[in-house]
Amino acid sequence: MQLSPENHPVLHQYRKLDTGEGFTVITEINPADPPQIVSSFIYPSFPVRMPEAFCIMPNGRRILARYQGGMQVLNEILPDGTLQELDSWFLAADVSLVNSRLHLKPASNSSLDIFLWLNTSELEIDGWGDITHLRKQLPVSNEDPLTPPITKAQLTAYPNPVRHALSIDMKLPAHQEHQIEIYNIRGQKVRGFIAPGQQVRW
């Protein structure tokens, strides 16, 4: 279990059916009165449990690491419930992953420590093994659909240098606030202009 940034418990549970099929469920619960399920994500797992781990980054990203076809795959669980692959690496073919363990620990908002304990004994519980540590840098998306694009103002002032009068033209997309502040050479504000969402000429 881990806590989301909203302090909701998030459960990472492995389950095995009577048919022998295995699957894993990641469930976020709002502990209100009564408790409510915020989200639930289900994906198939091996009948014999292989090393997999789940963690929540400080910025709320949900990261899942699991075994797939001879590789350890690092995924991000997107808000729509789909998996986006972030990274993958091969595991040694001669190593048995059964009864081994995987642990994820955030190192920052965008880096992750991965600890893999390989059970090199033939014991099903406890035993001895080897620990491998990796630090992975998670890719950061440059796209943010909630942030509007930045528009640059086109500003011209003439004549330059100024003698008796100064003309200032500023071009911005329509219906945006316009603001100009003028400072003297000492850094003191001389005058300011604000025009809310309309064309103004000063």
Backbone as a printed PyTorch tensor [residue, N CA C, xyz], in Angstrom:
tensor([[[  0.8340,  -1.1850,   0.0000],
         [  0.0000,   0.0000,   0.0000],
         [  0.8740,   1.2420,   0.0000]],

        [[  0.4480,   2.2670,  -0.7260],
         [  1.1220,   3.5580,  -0.7380],
         [  0.0740,   4.6510,  -0.6240]],

        [[  0.5350,   5.8870,  -0.3920],
         [ -0.3750,   7.0220,  -0.2870],
         [ -0.2150,   7.9150,  -1.5120]],

        [[ -1.3430,   8.3430,  -2.0650],
         [ -1.3330,   9.2880,  -3.1750],
         [ -1.0710,  10.6840,  -2.6160]],

        [[ -0.7940,  11.6860,  -3.4850],
         [ -0.6140,  13.0590,  -2.9910],
         [ -1.8370,  13.5850,  -2.2450]],

        [[ -3.0190,  12.9860,  -2.5080],
         [ -4.2400,  13.3940,  -1.7930],
         [ -4.4260,  12.6090,  -0.4940]],

        [[ -3.4010,  11.8150,  -0.1060],
         [ -3.4460,  10.9600,   1.0860],
         [ -4.5030,   9.8670,   0.9760]],

        [[ -4.7430,   9.3990,  -0.2490],
         [ -5.6100,   8.2430,  -0.4530],
         [ -4.7470,   6.9880,  -0.4430]],

        [[ -5.1420,   5.9260,   0.2670],
         [ -4.3960,   4.6710,   0.1650],
         [ -4.5590,   4.0530,  -1.2210]],

        [[ -3.4550,   3.5840,  -1.7830],
         [ -3.4570,   2.9270,  -3.0910],
         [ -2.9020,   1.5190,  -2.8870]],

        [[ -3.7250,   0.5040,  -3.1680],
         [ -3.3650,  -0.8840,  -2.9250],
         [ -2.8530,  -1.5430,  -4.1990]],

        [[ -1.7810,  -2.2910,  -4.0760],
         [ -1.2040,  -3.0540,  -5.1780],
         [ -1.2970,  -4.5250,  -4.7650]],

        [[ -2.2600,  -5.2500,  -5.3540],
         [ -2.5670,  -6.6100,  -4.8940],
         [ -2.4380,  -7.6200,  -6.0270]],

        [[ -1.7580,  -8.7150,  -5.7220],
         [ -1.6820,  -9.8420,  -6.6520],
         [ -2.7660, -10.8490,  -6.2660]],

        [[ -3.4930, -11.3450,  -7.2610],
         [ -4.5580, -12.3070,  -6.9900],
         [ -4.4430, -13.4810,  -7.9490]],

        [[ -4.8250, -14.6450,  -7.4630],
         [ -4.7800, -15.8460,  -8.2780],
         [ -6.1420, -16.5260,  -8.2290]],

        [[ -6.6940, -16.8260,  -9.4140],
         [ -8.0020, -17.4550,  -9.5100],
         [ -7.8840, -18.9710,  -9.3410]],

        [[ -9.0210, -19.6260,  -9.1040],
         [ -9.0320, -21.0880,  -8.9890],
         [ -8.6040, -21.7540, -10.2960]],

        [[ -8.7630, -21.0430, -11.4040],
         [ -8.3630, -21.5880, -12.7030],
         [ -6.8440, -21.5740, -12.8960]],

        [[ -6.1380, -20.9310, -11.9790],
         [ -4.6850, -20.8260, -12.0950],
         [ -4.2190, -19.5280, -12.7170]],

        [[ -5.1630, -18.7340, -13.2570],
         [ -4.7990, -17.4520, -13.8520],
         [ -4.4580, -16.4470, -12.7540]],

        [[ -3.4770, -15.6030, -13.0280],
         [ -3.0960, -14.5710, -12.0780],
         [ -3.3530, -13.1900, -12.6380]],

        [[ -3.6660, -12.2550, -11.7780],
         [ -3.8300, -10.8740, -12.2010],
         [ -3.5070,  -9.9660, -11.0160]],

        [[ -3.2470,  -8.7230, -11.3240],
         [ -2.9030,  -7.7350, -10.3090],
         [ -3.8730,  -6.5690, -10.4070]],

        [[ -4.2430,  -6.0350,  -9.2500],
         [ -5.1830,  -4.9220,  -9.1780],
         [ -4.5200,  -3.7670,  -8.4210]],

        [[ -4.5970,  -2.5760,  -8.9930],
         [ -4.1460,  -1.3570,  -8.3100],
         [ -5.3840,  -0.5010,  -8.0690]],

        [[ -5.7070,  -0.2820,  -6.8130],
         [ -6.9530,   0.4000,  -6.4500],
         [ -6.6620,   1.5910,  -5.5530]],

        [[ -7.1970,   2.7540,  -5.9190],
         [ -7.1000,   3.9450,  -5.0740],
         [ -8.4260,   4.1270,  -4.3450]],

        [[ -8.3530,   4.3450,  -3.0370],
         [ -9.5470,   4.4470,  -2.2020],
         [ -9.5720,   5.8000,  -1.5060]],

        [[-10.7040,   6.4760,  -1.5990],
         [-10.9220,   7.6990,  -0.8320],
         [-11.5060,   7.2900,   0.5150]],

        [[-10.7590,   7.4980,   1.6220],
         [-11.2270,   7.0110,   2.9190],
         [-12.2890,   7.8970,   3.5540]],

        [[-13.1950,   8.4250,   2.7200],
         [-14.2820,   9.2460,   3.2550],
         [-15.2830,   8.3290,   3.9600]],

        [[-16.3560,   8.8830,   4.4280],
         [-17.3900,   8.0910,   5.0980],
         [-18.6690,   8.1740,   4.2760]],

        [[-19.0160,   7.1430,   3.5080],
         [-18.3500,   5.8420,   3.4140],
         [-17.1800,   5.8990,   2.4290]],

        [[-16.2140,   4.9530,   2.5390],
         [-15.0810,   4.9250,   1.6090],
         [-15.5550,   4.7100,   0.1730]],

        [[-14.8220,   5.3140,  -0.7600],
         [-15.1800,   5.2050,  -2.1770],
         [-13.9440,   4.8240,  -2.9890]],

        [[-14.1440,   4.0060,  -4.0160],
         [-13.0670,   3.6530,  -4.9390],
         [-12.9130,   4.7810,  -5.9570]],

        [[-11.7320,   5.3980,  -5.9730],
         [-11.4640,   6.4910,  -6.9010],
         [-11.1080,   5.9450,  -8.2730]],

        [[-10.2380,   4.9350,  -8.3080],
         [ -9.8420,   4.3190,  -9.5690],
         [ -9.3840,   2.8990,  -9.3060]],

        [[ -9.5000,   2.0640, -10.3450],
         [ -9.0610,   0.6770, -10.2440],
         [ -8.4660,   0.2600, -11.5820]],

        [[ -7.2850,  -0.3340, -11.5360],
         [ -6.5730,  -0.7410, -12.7390],
         [ -6.2160,  -2.2130, -12.6030]],

        [[ -6.6230,  -3.0340, -13.5780],
         [ -6.4010,  -4.4840, -13.5270],
         [ -5.5770,  -4.9010, -14.7450]],

        [[ -4.5860,  -5.7630, -14.5150],
         [ -3.8020,  -6.2810, -15.6270],
         [ -3.4100,  -7.7260, -15.3370]],

        [[ -3.2690,  -8.5560, -16.3890],
         [ -2.9390,  -9.9700, -16.1810],
         [ -1.5120, -10.1440, -15.6780]],

        [[ -1.3000, -11.1640, -14.8540],
         [  0.0260, -11.4900, -14.3320],
         [  0.2830, -12.9710, -14.5440]],

        [[  1.5230, -13.3710, -14.3510],
         [  1.8850, -14.7840, -14.5040],
         [  1.2530, -15.6110, -13.3900]],

        [[  0.8700, -16.8580, -13.6750],
         [  0.3450, -17.7300, -12.6030],
         [  1.3490, -17.8730, -11.4600]],

        [[  2.6480, -17.9860, -11.8080],
         [  3.6920, -17.9640, -10.7920],
         [  4.1530, -16.5230, -10.6660]],

        [[  4.0660, -15.9700,  -9.4730],
         [  4.3260, -14.5480,  -9.3180],
         [  5.7820, -14.2080,  -9.6150]],

        [[  5.9610, -13.2580, -10.5270],
         [  7.2800, -12.7800, -10.9100],
         [  7.5080, -11.4180, -10.2500]],

        [[  8.7660, -10.9740, -10.1760],
         [  9.0290,  -9.6920,  -9.5140],
         [  8.3240,  -8.5270, -10.2100]],

        [[  7.5320,  -7.8110,  -9.4570],
         [  6.9090,  -6.5990,  -9.9650],
         [  6.7130,  -5.6540,  -8.7960]],

        [[  6.6220,  -4.3730,  -9.0990],
         [  6.4970,  -3.3750,  -8.0430],
         [  5.7680,  -2.1590,  -8.5870]],

        [[  5.2170,  -1.3930,  -7.6610],
         [  4.4360,  -0.2050,  -7.9910],
         [  4.8280,   0.8940,  -7.0210]],

        [[  4.9120,   2.1300,  -7.5190],
         [  5.1760,   3.2470,  -6.6070],
         [  4.5250,   4.5150,  -7.1460]],

        [[  4.3200,   5.4570,  -6.2490],
         [  3.7740,   6.7660,  -6.5970],
         [  4.8830,   7.7880,  -6.3920]],

        [[  5.1920,   8.5270,  -7.4480],
         [  6.2360,   9.5400,  -7.3700],
         [  5.7210,  10.7450,  -6.5730]],

        [[  6.6210,  11.6030,  -6.0500],
         [  6.1750,  12.7720,  -5.2780],
         [  5.2280,  13.6880,  -6.0430]],

        [[  5.3590,  13.7130,  -7.3820],
         [  4.4700,  14.5620,  -8.1810],
         [  3.1890,  13.8310,  -8.6150]],

        [[  2.9690,  12.6120,  -8.0930],
         [  1.7280,  11.8920,  -8.3580],
         [  1.7860,  10.8930,  -9.4920]],

        [[  2.8750,  10.8350, -10.2640],
         [  2.9760,   9.8520, -11.3490],
         [  2.9910,   8.4480, -10.7610]],

        [[  2.2780,   7.5230, -11.4080],
         [  2.2000,   6.1420, -10.9370],
         [  3.0490,   5.2550, -11.8270]],

        [[  4.0400,   4.6170, -11.2280],
         [  5.0220,   3.8430, -11.9710],
         [  4.8810,   2.3680, -11.6110]],

        [[  4.8740,   1.5350, -12.6490],
         [  4.7330,   0.0970, -12.4850],
         [  5.8970,  -0.5950, -13.1860]],

        [[  6.5780,  -1.4730, -12.4680],
         [  7.6620,  -2.2720, -13.0570],
         [  7.2460,  -3.7280, -12.9860]],

        [[  7.3310,  -4.4440, -14.1030],
         [  6.9440,  -5.8490, -14.1090],
         [  7.7210,  -6.6200, -15.1730]],

        [[  7.6950,  -7.9420, -15.0290],
         [  8.4110,  -8.8410, -15.9190],
         [  7.5610,  -9.1230, -17.1500]],

        [[  8.1560,  -8.9720, -18.3340],
         [  7.4590,  -9.2550, -19.5870],
         [  8.4420,  -9.8520, -20.5800]],

        [[  8.2370, -11.1010, -20.9500],
         [  9.0100, -11.7300, -22.0190],
         [ 10.5100, -11.6260, -21.8770]],

        [[ 11.0390, -11.9210, -20.7070],
         [ 12.4740, -11.8890, -20.4930],
         [ 13.0390, -10.5250, -20.1960]],

        [[ 12.1560,  -9.5360, -20.0530],
         [ 12.6070,  -8.1740, -19.7940],
         [ 11.8980,  -7.6140, -18.5740]],

        [[ 12.5720,  -6.6870, -17.9010],
         [ 11.9250,  -5.9040, -16.8580],
         [ 11.4650,  -4.6180, -17.5360]],

        [[ 10.1780,  -4.3310, -17.4530],
         [  9.6030,  -3.1890, -18.1690],
         [  9.0830,  -2.1700, -17.1590]],

        [[  9.4480,  -0.9220, -17.3820],
         [  9.0140,   0.1780, -16.5320],
         [  7.9190,   0.9360, -17.2630]],

        [[  6.7370,   1.0210, -16.6450],
         [  5.5900,   1.6830, -17.2600],
         [  5.0760,   2.7890, -16.3640]],

        [[  4.4010,   3.7560, -16.9820],
         [  3.6250,   4.7340, -16.2310],
         [  2.1560,   4.4430, -16.4720]],

        [[  1.3720,   4.4180, -15.3860],
         [ -0.0730,   4.2350, -15.5170],
         [ -0.6830,   5.6120, -15.7300]],

        [[ -1.2190,   5.8320, -16.9200],
         [ -1.7970,   7.1270, -17.2670],
         [ -3.1750,   7.2810, -16.6360]],

        [[ -3.6810,   8.5160, -16.5250],
         [ -4.9880,   8.7310, -15.8970],
         [ -6.1300,   7.9500, -16.5420]],

        [[ -6.0220,   7.6300, -17.8500],
         [ -7.0890,   6.8830, -18.5180],
         [ -6.9560,   5.3680, -18.3140]],

        [[ -5.9590,   4.9360, -17.5110],
         [ -5.8080,   3.5110, -17.2110],
         [ -4.9140,   2.7570, -18.1720]],

        [[ -4.3620,   3.4200, -19.1640],
         [ -3.4720,   2.7380, -20.1070],
         [ -2.0310,   2.8040, -19.5960]],

        [[ -1.2110,   1.8900, -20.1270],
         [  0.1930,   1.8420, -19.7460],
         [  1.0480,   2.5030, -20.8180]],

        [[  1.9700,   3.3430, -20.4010],
         [  2.9350,   3.9460, -21.3150],
         [  4.3170,   3.4500, -20.9140]],

        [[  4.9910,   2.7480, -21.8320],
         [  6.3090,   2.1980, -21.5200],
         [  7.3430,   3.3140, -21.4530]],

        [[  8.1000,   3.3340, -20.3490],
         [  9.1300,   4.3380, -20.1410],
         [ 10.5280,   3.8020, -20.4130]],

        [[ 10.7510,   2.5260, -20.0650],
         [ 12.0840,   1.9460, -20.2120],
         [ 11.9650,   0.4330, -20.0810]],

        [[ 12.9840,  -0.2810, -20.5400],
         [ 13.0230,  -1.7330, -20.3830],
         [ 14.4700,  -2.1960, -20.4460]],

        [[ 14.7450,  -3.3370, -19.8260],
         [ 16.0940,  -3.8990, -19.8650],
         [ 15.9990,  -5.4060, -19.7120]],

        [[ 16.9580,  -6.1100, -20.3310],
         [ 16.9730,  -7.5680, -20.3090],
         [ 17.4400,  -8.0780, -18.9580]],

        [[ 16.8820,  -9.2120, -18.5670],
         [ 17.3300,  -9.9160, -17.3780],
         [ 18.0930, -11.1620, -17.8080]],

        [[ 19.0540, -11.5780, -17.0180],
         [ 19.8690, -12.7420, -17.3670],
         [ 18.9830, -13.9670, -17.5440]],

        [[ 19.2180, -14.7090, -18.6340],
         [ 18.3630, -15.8530, -18.9600],
         [ 18.5480, -17.0080, -17.9790]],

        [[ 19.7190, -17.0830, -17.3370],
         [ 19.9900, -18.2200, -16.4500],
         [ 19.5850, -17.9570, -15.0040]],

        [[ 18.8740, -16.8510, -14.7490],
         [ 18.4610, -16.5070, -13.3850],
         [ 16.9840, -16.8090, -13.2160]],

        [[ 16.6480, -17.5060, -12.1390],
         [ 15.2450, -17.7800, -11.8400],
         [ 14.6630, -16.6070, -11.0640]],

        [[ 13.5880, -16.0450, -11.5860],
         [ 12.9600, -14.8950, -10.9250],
         [ 11.8700, -15.2990,  -9.9430]],

        [[ 11.5400, -16.5940,  -9.9260],
         [ 10.5130, -17.0540,  -9.0010],
         [ 11.0030, -16.8240,  -7.5710]],

        [[ 10.1300, -16.2750,  -6.7430],
         [ 10.4210, -15.9700,  -5.3380],
         [ 11.4630, -14.8650,  -5.1680]],

        [[ 11.7610, -14.1300,  -6.2310],
         [ 12.6060, -12.9550,  -6.1080],
         [ 11.7180, -11.7430,  -5.8300]],

        [[ 12.3250, -10.6210,  -5.4900],
         [ 11.5570,  -9.4400,  -5.0990],
         [ 12.0650,  -8.2010,  -5.8250]],

        [[ 11.1400,  -7.2680,  -6.0790],
         [ 11.4560,  -6.0050,  -6.7350],
         [ 10.8940,  -4.8780,  -5.8860]],

        [[ 11.6600,  -3.7860,  -5.7560],
         [ 11.2030,  -2.6470,  -4.9590],
         [ 11.5550,  -1.3550,  -5.6850]],

        [[ 10.6110,  -0.4020,  -5.7180],
         [ 10.8190,   0.9090,  -6.3320],
         [ 10.7990,   1.9760,  -5.2500]],

        [[ 11.7270,   2.9160,  -5.3490],
         [ 11.8150,   4.0060,  -4.3720],
         [ 12.0940,   5.3050,  -5.1040]],

        [[ 11.1750,   6.2950,  -5.0640],
         [ 11.4410,   7.5690,  -5.7320],
         [ 12.6630,   8.2590,  -5.1370]],

        [[ 13.5370,   8.7580,  -6.0150],
         [ 14.6970,   9.5320,  -5.5740],
         [ 14.4390,  11.0270,  -5.7520]],

        [[ 13.5410,  11.3700,  -6.6700],
         [ 13.1180,  12.7520,  -6.9070],
         [ 11.8310,  12.6770,  -7.7180]],

        [[ 11.3670,  13.8220,  -8.2300],
         [ 10.1600,  13.8080,  -9.0670],
         [ 10.3650,  13.0440, -10.3610]],

        [[ 11.6220,  12.9520, -10.8200],
         [ 11.8640,  12.3480, -12.1350],
         [ 12.9230,  11.2440, -12.1250]],

        [[ 13.3840,  10.8290, -10.9540],
         [ 14.3400,   9.7190, -10.9080],
         [ 13.8650,   8.6740,  -9.9060]],

        [[ 14.2070,   7.4250, -10.2150],
         [ 13.6580,   6.2930,  -9.4820],
         [ 14.7690,   5.2960,  -9.1710]],

        [[ 14.8330,   4.8570,  -7.9120],
         [ 15.7540,   3.7940,  -7.5170],
         [ 15.0270,   2.4560,  -7.6140]],

        [[ 15.6700,   1.4910,  -8.2750],
         [ 15.0900,   0.1640,  -8.4810],
         [ 15.9960,  -0.8640,  -7.8100]],

        [[ 15.4230,  -1.6460,  -6.9050],
         [ 16.1720,  -2.6840,  -6.2050],
         [ 15.5740,  -4.0470,  -6.5620]],

        [[ 16.4000,  -4.9240,  -7.0960],
         [ 15.9580,  -6.2690,  -7.4570],
         [ 16.7470,  -7.2750,  -6.6180]],

        [[ 16.0340,  -8.0570,  -5.8280],
         [ 16.6540,  -9.1280,  -5.0390],
         [ 16.3770, -10.4420,  -5.7420]],

        [[ 17.4470, -11.0760,  -6.2260],
         [ 17.3280, -12.3530,  -6.9230],
         [ 17.5920, -13.4810,  -5.9510]],

        [[ 16.6160, -14.3530,  -5.7950],
         [ 16.7320, -15.4910,  -4.8900],
         [ 17.6170, -16.5500,  -5.5480]],

        [[ 18.8490, -16.6670,  -5.0890],
         [ 19.7710, -17.6410,  -5.6740],
         [ 19.7620, -18.9700,  -4.9220]],

        [[ 18.9750, -19.0370,  -3.8510],
         [ 18.8300, -20.3130,  -3.1390],
         [ 17.6700, -21.0850,  -3.7600]],

        [[ 17.4540, -22.2860,  -3.3310],
         [ 16.3230, -23.0760,  -3.8240],
         [ 15.1750, -23.0590,  -2.8330]],

        [[ 15.2250, -22.1470,  -1.8770],
         [ 14.1680, -22.0410,  -0.8760],
         [ 13.0620, -21.1380,  -1.3950]],

        [[ 11.8230, -21.4950,  -1.0690],
         [ 10.6840, -20.6940,  -1.5270],
         [ 10.5050, -19.4570,  -0.6610]],

        [[ 10.8750, -19.5340,   0.6070],
         [ 10.7060, -18.4100,   1.5210],
         [ 12.0810, -18.0810,   2.1070]],

        [[ 12.3620, -16.7890,   2.2180],
         [ 13.6590, -16.3170,   2.7210],
         [ 14.7830, -16.8110,   1.8180]],

        [[ 15.7940, -17.4990,   2.3820],
         [ 16.9130, -17.9230,   1.5600],
         [ 17.9080, -16.7950,   1.3720]],

        [[ 18.8150, -16.9520,   0.4220],
         [ 19.8320, -15.9480,   0.1590],
         [ 19.7490, -15.5360,  -1.3010]],

        [[ 20.3810, -14.4110,  -1.5930],
         [ 20.3060, -13.9280,  -2.9640],
         [ 21.2370, -12.7650,  -3.2120]],

        [[ 21.1020, -12.1860,  -4.3860],
         [ 21.9220, -11.0550,  -4.8130],
         [ 21.0270,  -9.8390,  -5.0260]],

        [[ 21.5400,  -8.6650,  -4.6570],
         [ 20.7840,  -7.4190,  -4.8280],
         [ 21.4100,  -6.6010,  -5.9570]],

        [[ 20.5610,  -6.1450,  -6.8630],
         [ 20.9840,  -5.2530,  -7.9460],
         [ 20.2730,  -3.9230,  -7.7740]],

        [[ 21.0130,  -2.8350,  -7.9290],
         [ 20.4260,  -1.4980,  -7.8020],
         [ 20.6190,  -0.7320,  -9.0990]],

        [[ 19.5360,  -0.1020,  -9.5620],
         [ 19.5770,   0.7660, -10.7360],
         [ 18.9310,   2.0940, -10.3730]],

        [[ 19.4450,   3.1810, -10.9250],
         [ 18.7470,   4.4670, -10.8160],
         [ 18.3550,   4.8830, -12.2220]],

        [[ 17.0550,   5.0360, -12.4210],
         [ 16.5300,   5.3830, -13.7330],
         [ 16.0000,   6.8150, -13.7190]],

        [[ 16.3230,   7.5500, -14.7800],
         [ 15.7820,   8.8910, -14.9690],
         [ 14.5200,   8.7570, -15.8110]],

        [[ 13.3870,   9.1680, -15.2710],
         [ 12.1270,   9.0420, -15.9920],
         [ 11.9880,  10.1780, -16.9950]],

        [[ 11.5330,   9.8740, -18.2050],
         [ 11.3150,  10.9500, -19.1770],
         [ 10.1960,  11.8680, -18.7110]],

        [[ 10.3740,  13.1510, -18.9640],
         [  9.3910,  14.1570, -18.5680],
         [  8.7520,  14.7150, -19.8140]],

        [[  7.4270,  14.7260, -19.8450],
         [  6.7140,  15.2370, -21.0120],
         [  6.8020,  16.7530, -21.0540]],

        [[  7.0510,  17.2890, -22.2490],
         [  7.0600,  18.7400, -22.4320],
         [  5.6840,  19.2830, -22.7680]],

        [[  4.7280,  18.3780, -22.9270],
         [  3.3860,  18.8030, -23.3000],
         [  2.5170,  18.8900, -22.0580]],

        [[  1.8460,  20.0120, -21.8910],
         [  0.9150,  20.2090, -20.7870],
         [ -0.3510,  20.8160, -21.3570]],

        [[ -1.4090,  19.9860, -21.5640],
         [ -2.6150,  20.5090, -22.2060],
         [ -3.3370,  21.5520, -21.3700]],

        [[ -3.0100,  21.6680, -20.0750],
         [ -3.6930,  22.6250, -19.2160],
         [ -3.0380,  23.9980, -19.2500]],

        [[ -1.8210,  24.0850, -19.7660],
         [ -1.1010,  25.3500, -19.7970],
         [ -1.2430,  25.9920, -21.1640]],

        [[ -1.7680,  27.2060, -21.2330],
         [ -1.9090,  27.8590, -22.5440],
         [ -0.5490,  28.2100, -23.1120]],

        [[ -0.4400,  28.2370, -24.4460],
         [  0.8450,  28.5950, -25.0510],
         [  1.2160,  30.0380, -24.7430]],

        [[  2.5110,  30.2820, -24.6320],
         [  2.9940,  31.6320, -24.3450],
         [  3.0890,  32.4130, -25.6560]],

        [[  2.4940,  33.5930, -25.6700],
         [  2.5720,  34.4510, -26.8480],
         [  3.4760,  35.6240, -26.5240]],

        [[  4.4050,  35.9300, -27.4290],
         [  5.3350,  37.0180, -27.2080],
         [  4.7900,  38.3020, -27.8180]],

        [[  4.9820,  39.3790, -27.0930],
         [  4.5440,  40.6790, -27.5900],
         [  5.5560,  41.2170, -28.5880]],

        [[  5.0460,  41.9140, -29.5800],
         [  5.9110,  42.6320, -30.5170],
         [  5.8810,  44.0970, -30.1050]],

        [[  7.0050,  44.5740, -29.6350],
         [  7.0700,  45.9240, -29.0610],
         [  8.0960,  46.7500, -29.8220]],

        [[  7.6660,  47.9080, -30.2760],
         [  8.5950,  48.8350, -30.9250],
         [  8.4580,  50.2010, -30.2720]],

        [[  9.5720,  50.8660, -30.0700],
         [  9.5880,  52.2210, -29.4980],
         [ 10.4840,  53.0940, -30.3770]],

        [[  9.9850,  54.2540, -30.7550],
         [ 10.7500,  55.1390, -31.6230],
         [ 10.3820,  56.5840, -31.3190]],

        [[ 11.2340,  57.5380, -31.5780],
         [ 12.6180,  57.3700, -32.0550],
         [ 13.5240,  56.8460, -30.9450]],

        [[ 14.6330,  56.2800, -31.3450],
         [ 15.5970,  55.7520, -30.3960],
         [ 16.9840,  56.2040, -30.8520]],

        [[ 17.6680,  57.0910, -30.1480],
         [ 17.3370,  57.5710, -28.7860],
         [ 16.2080,  58.6080, -28.7920]],

        [[ 15.5620,  58.7370, -27.6330],
         [ 14.4130,  59.6300, -27.4740],
         [ 14.8930,  61.0710, -27.3090]],

        [[ 14.1490,  61.9930, -27.9440],
         [ 14.4680,  63.4120, -27.7600],
         [ 13.3560,  64.0730, -26.9490]],

        [[ 12.2180,  64.3490, -27.5700],
         [ 11.1410,  65.0500, -26.8620],
         [  9.9280,  64.1640, -26.6510]],

        [[  9.6530,  63.2530, -27.5730],
         [  8.4640,  62.4000, -27.4840],
         [  8.8340,  60.9830, -27.9090]],

        [[  8.1090,  60.0040, -27.3550],
         [  8.3610,  58.5890, -27.6440],
         [  7.0580,  57.9280, -28.0670]],

        [[  7.0840,  57.2000, -29.1600],
         [  5.9210,  56.4280, -29.6070],
         [  6.1800,  54.9530, -29.3180]],

        [[  5.2000,  54.2700, -28.7110],
         [  5.3310,  52.8510, -28.3880],
         [  4.1880,  52.1080, -29.0580]],

        [[  4.5280,  51.1140, -29.8860],
         [  3.5290,  50.2280, -30.4980],
         [  3.7310,  48.8240, -29.9380]],

        [[  2.6350,  48.2140, -29.5100],
         [  2.7110,  46.8490, -28.9950],
         [  1.6270,  46.0250, -29.6690]],

        [[  2.0160,  44.8610, -30.2100],
         [  1.0690,  43.9870, -30.8880],
         [  0.9410,  42.6830, -30.1100]],

        [[ -0.2920,  42.3190, -29.7460],
         [ -0.6130,  41.0670, -29.0630],
         [ -1.8620,  40.4830, -29.7040]],

        [[ -2.1050,  39.1620, -29.5450],
         [ -3.3760,  38.6070, -30.0030],
         [ -4.5500,  39.3250, -29.3310]],

        [[ -5.6670,  39.3800, -30.0410],
         [ -6.8430,  40.0840, -29.5260],
         [ -7.3370,  39.4540, -28.2380]],

        [[ -8.0190,  40.2670, -27.4370],
         [ -8.6880,  39.8410, -26.2080],
         [ -7.7080,  39.3420, -25.1420]],

        [[ -6.5220,  39.9160, -25.1010],
         [ -5.5850,  39.6450, -24.0240],
         [ -5.2420,  40.9600, -23.3520]],

        [[ -4.9450,  40.8830, -22.0510],
         [ -4.5960,  42.0930, -21.3270],
         [ -3.2660,  42.6410, -21.8280]],

        [[ -3.2010,  43.9750, -21.9270],
         [ -1.9880,  44.6630, -22.3530],
         [ -1.4560,  45.4440, -21.1640]],

        [[ -0.1530,  45.3700, -20.9620],
         [  0.4470,  46.1110, -19.8570],
         [  1.8520,  46.5340, -20.2350]],

        [[  2.1450,  47.8340, -20.0320],
         [  3.4830,  48.3630, -20.2700],
         [  3.9020,  49.1360, -19.0230]],

        [[  5.1390,  48.9250, -18.5920],
         [  5.7140,  49.6940, -17.4930],
         [  7.0060,  50.3260, -17.9820]],

        [[  7.1740,  51.6040, -17.7000],
         [  8.3350,  52.3520, -18.1590],
         [  9.1850,  52.7370, -16.9520]],

        [[ 10.5020,  52.4640, -17.0570],
         [ 11.4400,  52.7570, -15.9790],
         [ 12.5280,  53.6870, -16.5090]],

        [[ 13.0450,  54.5300, -15.6150],
         [ 14.1680,  55.3770, -16.0160],
         [ 15.4740,  54.6200, -15.8350]],

        [[ 16.5810,  55.2770, -16.1240],
         [ 17.8770,  54.6030, -16.1070],
         [ 18.2830,  54.1750, -14.6950]],

        [[ 17.6500,  54.7710, -13.6690],
         [ 17.9320,  54.3870, -12.2830],
         [ 17.0780,  53.2110, -11.8040]],

        [[ 16.2310,  52.6960, -12.6650],
         [ 15.3610,  51.5870, -12.2830],
         [ 14.0860,  52.0210, -11.5870]],

        [[ 13.7720,  53.3080, -11.6210],
         [ 12.5610,  53.8250, -10.9880],
         [ 11.4140,  53.8010, -12.0040]],

        [[ 10.2630,  53.3350, -11.5500],
         [  9.1060,  53.2800, -12.4420],
         [  8.6000,  54.6890, -12.7140]],

        [[  8.4750,  55.0280, -14.0080],
         [  8.0100,  56.3480, -14.4130],
         [  6.5030,  56.3320, -14.6700]],

        [[  6.0430,  55.3040, -15.3740],
         [  4.6220,  55.2480, -15.7200],
         [  4.2450,  53.8320, -16.1110]],

        [[  2.9690,  53.4780, -15.9620],
         [  2.4780,  52.1770, -16.3710],
         [  1.1410,  52.2980, -17.0790]],

        [[  0.8860,  51.3720, -17.9960],
         [ -0.3610,  51.3560, -18.7570],
         [ -0.9380,  49.9420, -18.7130]],

        [[ -2.2400,  49.8340, -18.4930],
         [ -2.9270,  48.5470, -18.5320],
         [ -4.2020,  48.7130, -19.3390]],

        [[ -4.4470,  47.8080, -20.2760],
         [ -5.6710,  47.8370, -21.0720],
         [ -6.2340,  46.4150, -21.1140]],

        [[ -7.3870,  46.1380, -20.5120],
         [ -7.9210,  44.7750, -20.4670],
         [ -8.5790,  44.3540, -21.7760]],

        [[ -7.8830,  43.5200, -22.5480],
         [ -8.4620,  42.8360, -23.6880],
         [ -8.9820,  43.6970, -24.8010]],

        [[ -8.3600,  44.8160, -25.0970],
         [ -8.8100,  45.6240, -26.2150],
         [ -7.6130,  46.3370, -26.8160]],

        [[ -7.7820,  46.8130, -28.0440],
         [ -6.6970,  47.5090, -28.7090],
         [ -6.6010,  48.9250, -28.1870]],

        [[ -5.4110,  49.2940, -27.7590],
         [ -5.2070,  50.6460, -27.2100],
         [ -3.9340,  51.1930, -27.8030]],

        [[ -3.9370,  52.4400, -28.1190],
         [ -2.7170,  53.0900, -28.6200],
         [ -2.3650,  54.2100, -27.6560]],

        [[ -1.1000,  54.1990, -27.1730],
         [ -0.6560,  55.2270, -26.2300],
         [  0.2280,  56.2380, -26.9540]]])
